[in-house]
Amino acid sequence: MAQHTDQKPSSIVVGVDGSPCSQAALRWALAQAELSGSAVEAVAAWRYPEVYGYGYGWVPSMPDGGELAKAAEGALRETVATVRDQLGHPAQVTIRVAEGHPVQVLMDASRSAQLLVLGSRGHGTFTGILLGSVSQHCVQHAPCPVVVIPQP
């Protein structure tokens, strides 16, 4: 028999990649958190660059994973600071940087969240209507409700 609990997830997870779309998503998430008394967790993903076949035995040197993670964390901190300054108050934001594809990182981060907030990146002729691939996947598969903020 399943046990009922009244405990609700209390965090709003927001995907942040530094783009204007993700900044708009972070602003929305902070406003929602203020209304609902929720915590905000800004999440960024990083990956090793894809390497395709190289001829003649030459393979370019790969950057150290620690350097990539540090760069991603710096960009995330900078974006959070920019948005907080725009809002004019020191909103509390926890940050998380994880290695992996953005979809998987966001799916993992939102497992215990009350809400996942993402920016939209339109493509092609219907810019602003179509979702970007990460947003589209998250809307269809996230373990919690998803809010997609349109491109500013």
C-alpha positions in Angstrom: 0.0 0.0 0.0 1.4 3.4 -1.0 2.0 5.8 1.8 0.6 9.3 1.4 2.8 12.3 2.3 1.9 15.9 2.4 5.5 16.9 1.6 5.7 18.8 -1.6 8.8 19.4 -3.6 10.0 23.0 -2.8 12.4 23.8 -5.5 12.1 25.4 -8.9 14.8 24.2 -11.3 15.8 26.5 -14.1 18.0 25.7 -17.0 20.6 28.4 -17.6 23.0 28.6 -20.6 23.7 32.3 -20.5 21.5 33.1 -23.5 18.8 35.9 -23.3 16.2 33.1 -23.3 17.7 31.4 -20.2 18.0 34.8 -18.5 14.3 35.4 -19.1 13.6 31.9 -17.7 15.6 32.7 -14.6 13.8 36.0 -14.1 10.5 34.2 -14.3 11.6 31.4 -12.0 12.7 34.0 -9.4 9.4 35.8 -9.5 7.5 32.5 -9.2 9.7 31.5 -6.3 8.9 34.7 -4.5 5.2 34.1 -4.9 5.3 30.4 -3.9 8.0 30.6 -1.2 10.1 28.1 -3.2 13.9 27.8 -3.6 15.5 28.3 -7.0 18.2 26.1 -8.4 19.9 27.3 -11.6 21.4 24.4 -13.5 24.0 24.4 -16.3 25.4 21.4 -18.3 28.8 21.0 -19.9 30.2 18.3 -22.2 33.5 17.5 -23.8 33.5 18.7 -27.4 32.6 16.0 -29.9 35.7 14.8 -31.8 35.3 13.3 -35.2 37.8 11.2 -37.1 41.1 12.9 -37.9 43.4 11.7 -40.6 47.1 10.8 -40.4 47.0 9.9 -36.7 46.6 13.5 -35.4 44.1 14.0 -32.6 43.7 17.5 -31.1 44.3 17.8 -27.4 41.2 17.7 -25.3 40.6 20.3 -22.6 40.7 19.1 -19.1 37.2 18.4 -17.7 37.9 20.5 -14.6 38.6 23.5 -16.8 35.3 23.0 -18.7 33.3 22.6 -15.5 35.0 25.7 -14.0 34.2 27.7 -17.2 30.5 26.5 -17.1 30.3 27.4 -13.4 31.8 30.9 -14.0 29.3 31.5 -16.8 26.4 30.3 -14.6 27.4 32.5 -11.7 27.8 35.5 -14.0 24.3 35.0 -15.5 22.7 34.6 -12.0 24.5 37.8 -10.8 23.3 39.7 -13.9 19.7 38.7 -13.5 19.8 39.4 -9.7 21.2 42.8 -10.5 18.4 43.4 -13.0 15.8 42.5 -10.5 17.3 44.9 -7.9 17.2 42.5 -5.0 19.5 39.7 -3.8 17.3 36.7 -4.6 18.7 33.4 -3.3 19.8 31.0 -6.1 21.5 27.7 -5.6 23.7 26.7 -8.6 24.4 23.3 -10.0 26.9 22.5 -12.8 26.9 18.9 -14.2 28.6 17.1 -16.9 26.3 15.6 -19.6 23.8 16.4 -22.3 21.6 19.3 -21.2 18.4 17.2 -21.5 19.8 14.5 -19.1 21.2 17.0 -16.7 17.8 18.8 -16.5 15.9 15.6 -16.2 18.1 14.5 -13.3 17.9 17.9 -11.6 14.1 18.1 -11.9 13.3 14.7 -10.4 12.4 16.2 -7.0 11.4 19.7 -8.2 8.0 21.2 -8.2 8.7 22.9 -11.5 11.2 23.0 -14.3 11.6 26.4 -16.1 13.3 26.7 -19.5 13.8 29.3 -22.1 12.5 28.7 -25.6 14.7 28.9 -28.7 12.7 29.1 -31.9 14.0 27.7 -35.2 13.3 28.2 -38.8 10.3 30.1 -40.3 8.2 29.9 -37.1 10.7 31.5 -34.8 9.2 32.0 -31.4 6.6 29.3 -31.9 8.7 26.2 -32.1 10.6 25.0 -29.1 14.3 24.3 -29.1 15.2 20.6 -28.9 16.1 20.6 -25.2 12.9 22.4 -24.3 10.8 20.1 -26.5 12.3 17.0 -25.0 11.8 18.3 -21.4 8.2 19.3 -22.1 7.5 15.7 -23.2 9.5 13.8 -20.6 10.2 15.8 -17.5 9.2 14.3 -14.1 7.5 17.5 -13.1 5.5 20.3 -14.7 7.5 22.4 -17.2 7.2 26.1 -18.0 8.8 27.4 -21.2 9.4 31.1 -21.4 9.3 32.6 -24.9 12.3 34.3 -26.4 12.4 37.9 -25.2 
